[in-house]
Amino acid sequence: MSLKASILAVAGAVLVVAAPLGAHHAVSAEFDSSKPITIKGTIKRIEWTNPHIYTNVEVKEPDGMLVVYRVEGAAPNTLFRQGWRKEDLKIGEAVTVSGIRAKAAGSLNVGQATITTADGRKIYGQGAGGGARGPAPQ
């Protein structure tokens, strides 16, 4: 293979690998780090799909109305490597979610979230903290 063909092959491989990275958005594109939120509710649904998992949490608002927040997590593969499995959260389970609100007015999306179960297990949706499951707070 000639030098020119080798360089073109390497350049093509780099473009193929790098293209998906440019398509991914920064957290700051959708979420506002100056708007922290903590909610308590029950898990209604978990969407274990690429490019992010979503945990839908039903919350009773102060006015008594039930709303469903959509909590964005990392990619399934990232969470799996951190030790999180689909079975770690169950439909109907009570949780507390701490994260940041979406920028869009009226949006019920939450990002950079930590989900804490009633027994104190923590699941970090964005790889924050010490892994997918940390110890209960002391």
DSSP file (Angstrom, degrees, kcal/mol; ACC not computed):
  #  RESIDUE AA STRUCTURE BP1 BP2  ACC     N-H-->O    O-->H-N    N-H-->O    O-->H-N    TCO  KAPPA ALPHA  PHI   PSI    X-CA   Y-CA   Z-CA
    1    1 A M              0   0    0      0, 0.0     2,-0.0     0, 0.0     0, 0.0   0.000 360.0 360.0 360.0 136.8    0.0    0.0    0.0
    2    2 A S     >  -     0   0    0      1,-0.1     4,-2.2     4,-0.0     5,-0.2  -0.285 360.0-111.8 -74.3 162.7    1.4    3.4   -0.9
    3    3 A L  H  > S+     0   0    0      1,-0.2     4,-2.5     2,-0.2     5,-0.2   0.904 118.5  52.8 -60.4 -42.3    2.0    6.1    1.7
    4    4 A K  H  > S+     0   0    0      1,-0.2     4,-2.3     2,-0.2    -1,-0.2   0.915 109.8  47.6 -61.8 -43.6   -0.9    8.2    0.3
    5    5 A A  H  > S+     0   0    0      2,-0.2     4,-2.2     1,-0.2    -1,-0.2   0.878 111.2  51.8 -65.4 -37.9   -3.3    5.3    0.5
    6    6 A S  H  X S+     0   0    0     -4,-2.2     4,-2.3     2,-0.2    -2,-0.2   0.917 110.0  48.2 -64.5 -43.8   -2.2    4.6    4.1
    7    7 A I  H  X S+     0   0    0     -4,-2.5     4,-2.7     1,-0.2    -2,-0.2   0.916 112.2  49.2 -63.8 -43.3   -2.8    8.2    5.1
    8    8 A L  H  X S+     0   0    0     -4,-2.3     4,-2.5     1,-0.2    -1,-0.2   0.892 110.4  51.2 -63.5 -38.9   -6.2    8.3    3.5
    9    9 A A  H  X S+     0   0    0     -4,-2.2     4,-2.1     2,-0.2    -2,-0.2   0.922 112.6  45.2 -64.4 -43.9   -7.2    5.1    5.2
   10   10 A V  H  X S+     0   0    0     -4,-2.3     4,-2.4     2,-0.2    -2,-0.2   0.922 113.2  50.4 -65.7 -44.0   -6.1    6.4    8.6
   11   11 A A  H  X S+     0   0    0     -4,-2.7     4,-2.1     1,-0.2    -2,-0.2   0.906 110.7  49.8 -61.4 -41.7   -7.9    9.7    8.0
   12   12 A G  H  X S+     0   0    0     -4,-2.5     4,-2.1     1,-0.2    -1,-0.2   0.902 109.8  50.5 -62.9 -41.4  -11.1    7.9    7.0
   13   13 A A  H  X S+     0   0    0     -4,-2.1     4,-2.1     1,-0.2    -2,-0.2   0.902 109.1  51.6 -64.0 -40.9  -11.0    5.7   10.1
   14   14 A V  H  X S+     0   0    0     -4,-2.4     4,-2.7     1,-0.2    -1,-0.2   0.917 110.1  49.3 -62.7 -43.0  -10.5    8.8   12.3
   15   15 A L  H  X S+     0   0    0     -4,-2.1     4,-2.0     1,-0.2    -1,-0.2   0.901 109.8  51.0 -63.6 -40.8  -13.5   10.5   10.7
   16   16 A V  H  < S+     0   0    0     -4,-2.1    -1,-0.2     1,-0.2    -2,-0.2   0.903 115.8  41.5 -63.3 -41.6  -15.7    7.4   11.2
   17   17 A V  H  < S+     0   0    0     -4,-2.1     4,-0.4     1,-0.2    -2,-0.2   0.882 118.1  45.7 -73.6 -38.7  -14.8    7.1   14.8
   18   18 A A  H >X S+     0   0    0     -4,-2.7     4,-1.3    -5,-0.2     3,-0.7   0.736  92.3  80.2 -80.1 -23.5  -15.0   10.9   15.6
   19   19 A A  H 3X S+     0   0    0     -4,-2.0     4,-0.9     1,-0.3     3,-0.5   0.889  91.3  49.4 -55.9 -46.7  -18.3   11.6   13.8
   20   20 A P  H 3> S+     0   0    0      0, 0.0     4,-0.8     0, 0.0     3,-0.3   0.816 104.0  61.9 -64.9 -26.7  -20.7   10.4   16.5
   21   21 A L  H X4 S+     0   0    0     -3,-0.7     3,-0.6    -4,-0.4    -2,-0.2   0.883 101.3  51.4 -65.9 -37.4  -18.8   12.4   19.1
   22   22 A G  H 3< S+     0   0    0     -4,-1.3    -1,-0.2    -3,-0.5    -3,-0.1   0.752 103.2  60.1 -70.1 -23.2  -19.7   15.6   17.4
   23   23 A A  H 3< S+     0   0    0     -4,-0.9    -1,-0.2    -3,-0.3    -2,-0.2   0.714  85.2  93.1 -78.0 -20.9  -23.3   14.7   17.3
   24   24 A H  S << S-     0   0    0     -4,-0.8     2,-0.2    -3,-0.6    -3,-0.0  -0.499  73.7-129.6 -77.4 142.2  -23.6   14.5   21.1
   25   25 A H        -     0   0    0     -2,-0.2     2,-0.2     1,-0.1    -1,-0.1  -0.546  15.4-113.2 -91.9 155.4  -24.7   17.6   23.0
   26   26 A A    >>  -     0   0    0     -2,-0.2     3,-1.4     1,-0.1     4,-0.6  -0.548  27.4-118.9 -78.3 151.6  -23.1   19.2   26.0
   27   27 A V  H >> S+     0   0    0      1,-0.3     4,-2.9    -2,-0.2     3,-1.3   0.892 114.6  60.1 -57.2 -39.7  -25.1   19.1   29.2
   28   28 A S  H 34 S+     0   0    0      1,-0.3    -1,-0.3     2,-0.2     5,-0.0   0.656  91.3  69.4 -66.8 -14.8  -25.2   23.0   29.2
   29   29 A A  H <4 S+     0   0    0     -3,-1.4    -1,-0.3     1,-0.1    -2,-0.2   0.833 119.8  14.2 -70.0 -31.2  -27.0   22.9   25.8
   30   30 A E  H << S+     0   0    0     -3,-1.3    73,-3.2    -4,-0.6    74,-0.5   0.707 121.7  57.0-114.2 -30.2  -30.2   21.5   27.4
   31   31 A F  E  <  -A  102   0A   0     -4,-2.9     2,-0.6    71,-0.3    71,-0.3  -0.773  65.4-137.6-114.9 153.3  -29.8   21.9   31.2
   32   32 A D  E >   -     0   0A   0     69,-2.8     3,-2.2    -2,-0.3    69,-0.4  -0.910   6.3-162.3-111.5 107.2  -29.3   24.9   33.5
   33   33 A S  E 3  S+     0   0A   0     -2,-0.6    -1,-0.1     1,-0.3    69,-0.0   0.635  89.4  64.9 -66.1 -12.3  -26.8   24.2   36.3
   34   34 A S  E 3  S+     0   0A   0      1,-0.2    -1,-0.3    67,-0.1    66,-0.0   0.397  92.9  68.0 -88.1   4.3  -28.0   27.3   38.2
   35   35 A K  E <   -     0   0A   0     -3,-2.2    66,-2.6    66,-0.2    -1,-0.2  -0.618  69.5-178.4-123.2  72.5  -31.4   25.6   38.6
   36   36 A P  E     -A  100   0A   0      0, 0.0     2,-0.3     0, 0.0    64,-0.3  -0.343   5.1-168.7 -68.4 153.4  -31.0   22.6   40.9
   37   37 A I  E     -A   99   0A   0     62,-2.5    62,-2.6     2,-0.0     2,-0.4  -0.999  15.4-168.5-143.9 142.4  -34.0   20.5   41.7
   38   38 A T  E     +A   98   0A   0     -2,-0.3     2,-0.3    60,-0.2    60,-0.2  -0.995  16.5 176.8-129.9 126.9  -34.9   17.8   44.1
   39   39 A I  E     -A   97   0A   0     58,-2.5    58,-2.9    -2,-0.4     2,-0.4  -0.928  18.2-152.4-128.6 153.0  -38.0   15.7   43.7
   40   40 A K  E     +A   96   0A   0     -2,-0.3    20,-0.4    56,-0.2     2,-0.3  -0.994  41.8 108.2-124.7 132.0  -39.5   12.8   45.6
   41   41 A G  E     -A   95   0A   0     54,-2.4    54,-2.9    -2,-0.4     2,-0.4  -0.891  59.6 -73.0-170.7-160.5  -41.8   10.3   43.8
   42   42 A T  E     -AB  94  58A   0     16,-2.0    16,-3.0    -2,-0.3     2,-0.4  -0.923  43.8-105.1-123.2 148.5  -42.2    6.9   42.4
   43   43 A I  E     + B   0  57A   0     50,-2.1    49,-3.3    -2,-0.4    14,-0.2  -0.556  35.4 173.2 -73.7 125.9  -40.8    5.3   39.3
   44   44 A K  E     -     0   0A   0     12,-3.3     2,-0.3     1,-0.4    13,-0.2   0.768  64.9  -8.1 -99.7 -36.5  -43.3    5.0   36.5
   45   45 A R  E     - B   0  56A   0     11,-1.2    11,-3.3    45,-0.1     2,-0.4  -0.982  51.7-148.7-161.8 148.7  -41.1    3.8   33.6
   46   46 A I  E     - B   0  55A   0     -2,-0.3     2,-0.8     9,-0.2     9,-0.2  -0.991   8.5-159.3-125.4 123.8  -37.5    3.3   32.7
   47   47 A E  E     - B   0  54A   0      7,-3.5     7,-1.8    -2,-0.4     2,-1.5  -0.856   5.7-170.9-103.8  98.6  -36.4    3.7   29.1
   48   48 A W  E     + B   0  53A   0     -2,-0.8     2,-0.3     5,-0.2     5,-0.2  -0.605  41.2 124.2 -91.5  75.9  -33.1    1.8   28.8
   49   49 A T        -     0   0    0     -2,-1.5    -2,-0.1     3,-0.6     3,-0.1  -0.883  54.5 -65.0-134.2 161.0  -32.2    3.0   25.3
   50   50 A N  S    S+     0   0    0     -2,-0.3    25,-0.1     1,-0.3    24,-0.0  -0.625 106.4  21.6 -83.8 149.8  -29.3    4.8   23.5
   51   51 A P  S    S-     0   0    0      0, 0.0     2,-0.3     0, 0.0    -1,-0.3  -1.000 133.4  -2.0 -88.9  -6.2  -28.1    7.5   23.6
   52   52 A H        -     0   0    0     23,-0.2    -3,-0.6    -3,-0.1     2,-0.3  -0.972  63.6-125.3-138.0 152.7  -29.4    8.0   27.2
   53   53 A I  E     -B   48   0A   0     21,-1.9    20,-3.1    -2,-0.3     2,-0.4  -0.702  25.8-153.0 -89.1 154.7  -31.5    6.1   29.6
   54   54 A Y  E     -BC  47  72A   0     -7,-1.8    -7,-3.5    -2,-0.3     2,-0.6  -0.998   7.4-161.0-130.8 132.4  -34.6    7.9   31.0
   55   55 A T  E     -BC  46  71A   0     16,-2.3    16,-2.7    -2,-0.4     2,-0.6  -0.962  12.9-149.6-111.7 118.8  -36.3    7.3   34.3
   56   56 A N  E     -BC  45  70A   0    -11,-3.3   -12,-3.3    -2,-0.6   -11,-1.2  -0.800  15.4-169.5 -92.6 120.3  -39.8    8.6   34.5
   57   57 A V  E     -BC  43  69A   0     12,-2.6    12,-2.9    -2,-0.6     2,-0.5  -0.945  13.8-143.4-118.0 121.4  -40.7    9.7   38.1
   58   58 A E  E     -BC  42  68A   0    -16,-3.0   -16,-2.0    -2,-0.5     2,-0.4  -0.714  23.0-173.5 -86.3 129.1  -44.2   10.5   39.1
   59   59 A V  E     - C   0  67A   0      8,-3.3     8,-2.6    -2,-0.5     2,-0.7  -0.962  24.6-133.2-126.7 137.8  -44.4   13.3   41.6
   60   60 A K  E     - C   0  66A   0    -20,-0.4     6,-0.2    -2,-0.4   -20,-0.1  -0.831  29.8-144.0 -90.4 114.8  -47.3   14.8   43.5
   61   61 A E    >   -     0   0    0      4,-3.2     3,-2.6    -2,-0.7    -1,-0.0  -0.268  27.8-100.0 -73.1 163.0  -47.1   18.6   43.3
   62   62 A P  T 3  S+     0   0    0      0, 0.0    -1,-0.1     0, 0.0    -2,-0.0   0.789 124.6  57.4 -55.1 -28.9  -48.1   20.9   46.2
   63   63 A D  T 3  S-     0   0    0      2,-0.1     3,-0.1     1,-0.1    -2,-0.0   0.423 122.0-107.8 -83.4   3.7  -51.4   21.5   44.5
   64   64 A G  S <  S+     0   0    0     -3,-2.6     2,-0.2     1,-0.3    -1,-0.1   0.301  76.0 135.5  90.9  -9.3  -52.1   17.7   44.5
   65   65 A M        -     0   0    0     -5,-0.1    -4,-3.2     1,-0.1     2,-0.5  -0.503  52.6-130.9 -74.9 139.6  -51.6   17.3   40.7
   66   66 A L  E     +C   60   0A   0     -6,-0.2     2,-0.3    -2,-0.2    -6,-0.2  -0.800  30.7 175.9 -91.8 129.5  -49.5   14.3   39.6
   67   67 A V  E     -C   59   0A   0     -8,-2.6    -8,-3.3    -2,-0.5     2,-0.6  -0.930  24.4-133.1-129.6 156.4  -46.8   15.1   37.1
   68   68 A V  E     -C   58   0A   0     -2,-0.3     2,-0.3   -10,-0.2   -10,-0.2  -0.944  15.1-157.0-115.2 118.6  -44.1   12.9   35.5
   69   69 A Y  E     -C   57   0A   0    -12,-2.9   -12,-2.6    -2,-0.6     2,-0.7  -0.713  11.7-140.2 -89.0 142.6  -40.5   14.1   35.4
   70   70 A R  E     -Cd  56 109A   0     38,-2.1    40,-2.3    -2,-0.3     2,-0.6  -0.912  16.8-159.7-107.6 109.0  -38.2   12.6   32.8
   71   71 A V  E     -Cd  55 110A   0    -16,-2.7   -16,-2.3    -2,-0.7     2,-0.3  -0.800   8.5-144.0 -97.1 115.8  -34.8   12.1   34.4
   72   72 A E  E     -C   54   0A   0     38,-3.0    41,-0.7    -2,-0.6   -18,-0.2  -0.612  21.8-179.1 -82.4 133.9  -31.9   11.8   31.8
   73   73 A G        -     0   0    0    -20,-3.1    53,-0.2    -2,-0.3    52,-0.1  -0.584  31.8 -80.9-117.8-175.8  -29.1    9.4   32.6
   74   74 A A        -     0   0    0     51,-2.7   -21,-1.9    -2,-0.2    -1,-0.2  -0.046  66.4 -64.0 -73.7-177.1  -25.9    8.3   30.8
   75   75 A A     >  -     0   0    0    -23,-0.2     4,-2.3     1,-0.1     3,-0.3  -0.418  48.1-116.2 -68.1 146.7  -25.7    5.8   28.0
   76   76 A P  H  > S+     0   0    0      0, 0.0     4,-2.7     0, 0.0     5,-0.2   0.884 115.6  52.5 -52.4 -42.0  -26.8    2.3   28.9
   77   77 A N  H  > S+     0   0    0      2,-0.2     4,-2.4     1,-0.2     5,-0.2   0.891 108.1  50.6 -64.1 -39.0  -23.3    1.0   28.3
   78   78 A T  H  > S+     0   0    0     -3,-0.3     4,-1.3     2,-0.2    -1,-0.2   0.941 113.2  45.2 -62.2 -47.7  -21.7    3.6   30.6
   79   79 A L  H  <>S+     0   0    0     -4,-2.3     5,-2.6     1,-0.2     4,-0.4   0.889 111.5  53.0 -65.1 -38.9  -24.1    2.7   33.4
   80   80 A F  H ><5S+     0   0    0     -4,-2.7     3,-1.4    -5,-0.2    -1,-0.2   0.916 107.4  51.3 -62.0 -43.7  -23.6   -1.0   32.8
   81   81 A R  H 3<5S+     0   0    0     -4,-2.4    -1,-0.2     1,-0.3    -2,-0.2   0.801 106.8  55.3 -64.1 -27.8  -19.8   -0.6   33.1
   82   82 A Q  T 3<5S-     0   0    0     -4,-1.3    50,-1.0    -5,-0.2    51,-0.4   0.524 127.4 -99.3 -82.4  -5.3  -20.3    1.3   36.4
   83   83 A G  T < 5S+     0   0    0     -3,-1.4     2,-0.3    -4,-0.4    -3,-0.2   0.444  77.0 138.2 104.7   0.0  -22.3   -1.7   37.8
   84   84 A W      < -     0   0    0     -5,-2.6    -1,-0.3    -6,-0.2     2,-0.3  -0.645  30.2-170.7 -82.1 134.3  -25.9   -0.5   37.2
   85   85 A R    >   -     0   0    0     -2,-0.3     3,-2.2     1,-0.1     4,-0.3  -0.859  36.8-110.4-120.9 158.2  -28.3   -3.1   35.9
   86   86 A K  G >  S+     0   0    0     -2,-0.3     3,-0.8     1,-0.3    -1,-0.1   0.820 117.0  59.0 -55.1 -32.3  -31.8   -2.8   34.7
   87   87 A E  G 3  S+     0   0    0      1,-0.2    -1,-0.3     3,-0.1    -3,-0.0   0.534  80.5  87.5 -78.0  -5.6  -33.1   -4.5   37.8
   88   88 A D  G <  S+     0   0    0     -3,-2.2     2,-0.4     1,-0.1    -1,-0.2   0.778  92.9  41.1 -68.8 -25.9  -31.6   -1.9   40.1
   89   89 A L  S <  S-     0   0    0     -3,-0.8     2,-0.4    -4,-0.3    -1,-0.1  -0.961  76.9-157.2-121.2 142.2  -34.7    0.3   39.9
   90   90 A K    >   -     0   0    0     -2,-0.4     3,-2.1     4,-0.1   -47,-0.3  -0.904  27.8 -99.9-121.6 146.5  -38.2   -1.1   40.0
   91   91 A I  T 3  S+     0   0    0     -2,-0.4   -47,-0.2     1,-0.3     3,-0.1  -0.399 112.3  22.4 -59.0 133.8  -41.5    0.3   38.7
   92   92 A G  T 3  S+     0   0    0    -49,-3.3    -1,-0.3     1,-0.3     2,-0.2   0.311  89.9 139.4  88.9  -8.2  -43.4    1.8   41.7
   93   93 A E    <   -     0   0    0     -3,-2.1   -50,-2.1   -50,-0.1     2,-0.3  -0.474  55.8-119.9 -72.3 137.6  -40.2    2.2   43.8
   94   94 A A  E     +A   42   0A   0    -52,-0.2    24,-1.0    -2,-0.2     2,-0.3  -0.619  42.9 169.1 -77.8 133.3  -40.0    5.4   45.9
   95   95 A V  E     -AE  41 117A   0    -54,-2.9   -54,-2.4    -2,-0.3     2,-0.4  -0.948  33.0-139.0-141.2 160.1  -37.0    7.5   45.0
   96   96 A T  E     -AE  40 116A   0     20,-2.5    20,-3.1    -2,-0.3     2,-0.5  -0.990  22.2-160.4-117.2 131.6  -35.5   11.0   45.5
   97   97 A V  E     -AE  39 115A   0    -58,-2.9   -58,-2.5    -2,-0.4     2,-0.5  -0.953   8.6-174.2-116.8 128.8  -33.9   12.6   42.5
   98   98 A S  E     +AE  38 114A   0     16,-2.3    16,-2.5    -2,-0.5     2,-0.2  -0.989  34.9 105.3-119.7 128.1  -31.4   15.5   42.7
   99   99 A G  E     -A   37   0A   0    -62,-2.6   -62,-2.5    -2,-0.5     2,-0.4  -0.800  63.8 -68.3-166.3-152.5  -30.3   17.1   39.5
  100  100 A I  E     -AE  36 111A   0     11,-2.5    11,-2.8   -64,-0.3   -67,-0.1  -0.955  43.3-113.5-127.2 147.8  -30.7   20.2   37.4
  101  101 A R  E     - E   0 110A   0    -66,-2.6   -69,-2.8   -69,-0.4     9,-0.2  -0.335  31.9-104.2 -76.4 155.1  -33.6   21.5   35.4
  102  102 A A  E     -A   31   0A   0      7,-1.5   -71,-0.3   -71,-0.3     5,-0.1  -0.424  25.3-125.9 -70.1 154.2  -33.9   21.8   31.7
  103  103 A K  S    S+     0   0    0    -73,-3.2   -72,-0.1    -2,-0.1    -1,-0.1   0.835  81.5  99.4 -71.0 -33.6  -33.6   25.3   30.2
  104  104 A A  S >  S-     0   0    0    -74,-0.5     3,-1.9     1,-0.1     5,-0.2  -0.322  85.8-108.4 -62.3 130.2  -36.8   25.1   28.3
  105  105 A A  T 3  S+     0   0    0      1,-0.3    -1,-0.1    -2,-0.1     3,-0.1  -0.345 100.9   9.5 -59.4 131.9  -39.7   26.8   30.1
  106  106 A G  T 3  S+     0   0    0      1,-0.3    -1,-0.3    -4,-0.1     2,-0.1   0.399  92.0 145.1  80.5  -3.4  -42.2   24.4   31.5
  107  107 A S    <   -     0   0    0     -3,-1.9    -1,-0.3    -5,-0.1    -5,-0.2  -0.401  40.9-158.8 -70.1 143.5  -40.0   21.3   30.8
  108  108 A L        +     0   0    0     -3,-0.1   -38,-2.1   -40,-0.1     2,-0.3   0.040  52.6 123.1-107.0  23.1  -40.1   18.5   33.3
  109  109 A N  E     -d   70   0A   0    -40,-0.2    -7,-1.5    -5,-0.2     2,-0.4  -0.661  42.4-164.8 -86.5 142.7  -36.7   17.1   32.2
  110  110 A V  E     -dE  71 101A   0    -40,-2.3   -38,-3.0    -2,-0.3     2,-0.2  -0.989   6.8-173.9-128.6 135.4  -34.0   16.7   34.7
  111  111 A G  E     + E   0 100A   0    -11,-2.8   -11,-2.5    -2,-0.4     3,-0.1  -0.733  60.0  32.1-123.5 173.7  -30.3   16.2   34.0
  112  112 A Q  E    S+     0   0A   0     -2,-0.2     2,-0.2   -13,-0.2    -1,-0.2   0.896  88.5 173.8  48.2  48.1  -27.0   15.4   35.9
  113  113 A A  E     -     0   0A   0    -41,-0.7    12,-2.1    -3,-0.2    13,-0.5  -0.547  37.3-158.2 -97.3 149.8  -29.2   13.5   38.3
  114  114 A T  E     -FE 124  98A   0    -16,-2.5   -16,-2.3    -2,-0.2     2,-0.5  -0.997  15.8-154.4-116.1 127.3  -28.5   11.3   41.3
  115  115 A I  E     -FE 123  97A   0      8,-3.0     8,-2.8    -2,-0.5     2,-0.5  -0.912   8.6-166.4-104.5 124.2  -31.3    8.9   42.1
  116  116 A T  E     -FE 122  96A   0    -20,-3.1   -20,-2.5    -2,-0.5     6,-0.2  -0.948  10.1-144.4-113.6 125.5  -31.5    7.7   45.7
  117  117 A T  E >   - E   0  95A   0      4,-2.6     3,-2.1    -2,-0.5   -22,-0.2  -0.317  32.2-100.1 -81.0 168.3  -33.7    4.8   46.7
  118  118 A A  T 3  S+     0   0    0    -24,-1.0   -23,-0.1     1,-0.3    -1,-0.1   0.794 124.0  53.9 -60.1 -29.4  -35.7    4.6   49.9
  119  119 A D  T 3  S-     0   0    0      2,-0.1    -1,-0.3     1,-0.0    17,-0.1   0.336 124.1-101.7 -90.4   9.0  -33.0    2.3   51.4
  120  120 A G  S <  S+     0   0    0     -3,-2.1     2,-0.1     1,-0.3    -2,-0.1   0.418  70.9 146.0  93.3  -1.7  -30.2    4.8   50.6
  121  121 A R        -     0   0    0     15,-0.1    -4,-2.6    12,-0.1     2,-0.4  -0.475  36.4-147.9 -68.0 141.0  -28.7    3.2   47.4
  122  122 A K  E     -FG 116 134A   0     12,-0.9    12,-0.8    -6,-0.2     2,-0.5  -0.927  13.4-168.4-114.6 135.9  -27.5    5.9   45.0
  123  123 A I  E     -FG 115 133A   0     -8,-2.8    -8,-3.0    -2,-0.4     2,-0.8  -0.987  12.8-150.3-122.1 121.3  -27.5    5.6   41.3
  124  124 A Y  E >   -F  114   0A   0      8,-0.8     3,-0.8    -2,-0.5   -10,-0.2  -0.812   5.8-165.7 -96.7 112.1  -25.6    8.2   39.4
  125  125 A G  T 3  S+     0   0    0    -12,-2.1   -51,-2.7    -2,-0.8   -72,-0.2   0.692  86.9  36.3 -72.0 -19.0  -27.1    8.9   36.0
  126  126 A Q  T 3  S-     0   0    0    -13,-0.5    -1,-0.2   -53,-0.2   -12,-0.1   0.223 118.0 -97.0-119.4  14.3  -24.1   10.8   34.6
  127  127 A G  S <  S+     0   0    0     -3,-0.8     4,-0.1     1,-0.2    -2,-0.1   0.651  75.0 146.6  82.3  13.2  -21.2    9.0   36.2
  128  128 A A    >   +     0   0    0    -15,-0.2     3,-0.6     2,-0.1    -1,-0.2  -0.302  47.4  17.3 -76.0 166.7  -20.8   11.5   39.0
  129  129 A G  T 3  S-     0   0    0      1,-0.2     3,-0.1    -2,-0.0     4,-0.0  -0.328 120.5 -31.9  72.2-151.9  -19.7   10.4   42.5
  130  130 A G  T 3  S-     0   0    0      1,-0.2     2,-0.2     2,-0.0    -1,-0.2  -0.116 107.4 -60.3-100.4  36.5  -18.0    7.1   43.2
  131  131 A G  S <  S-     0   0    0     -3,-0.6    -7,-0.3     1,-0.2    -1,-0.2  -0.677  77.7 -51.4 117.4-173.6  -19.6    4.9   40.6
  132  132 A A  S    S+     0   0    0    -50,-1.0    -8,-0.8     1,-0.2     2,-0.5   0.862 126.3  32.9 -72.9 -35.5  -23.0    3.7   39.8
  133  133 A R  E    S+G  123   0A   0    -51,-0.4    -1,-0.2    -3,-0.2   -10,-0.2  -0.946  73.3 179.4-127.0 112.4  -23.9    2.6   43.3
  134  134 A G  E     -G  122   0A   0    -12,-0.8   -12,-0.9    -2,-0.5    -3,-0.0  -0.550  36.6 -84.3-102.7 172.0  -22.5    4.4   46.3
  135  135 A P        -     0   0    0      0, 0.0    -1,-0.1     0, 0.0     3,-0.1  -0.304  53.6 -89.6 -70.8 159.0  -23.0    3.8   50.0
  136  136 A A        -     0   0    0    -17,-0.1   -15,-0.1     1,-0.1   -16,-0.1  -0.411  55.3 -94.3 -64.2 144.8  -25.9    5.2   51.8
  137  137 A P              0   0    0      0, 0.0    -1,-0.1     0, 0.0   -16,-0.0  -0.301 360.0 360.0 -62.0 146.0  -25.2    8.7   53.2
  138  138 A Q              0   0    0     -3,-0.1    -2,-0.1     0, 0.0     0, 0.0   0.397 360.0 360.0 -97.3 360.0  -24.0    8.7   56.8
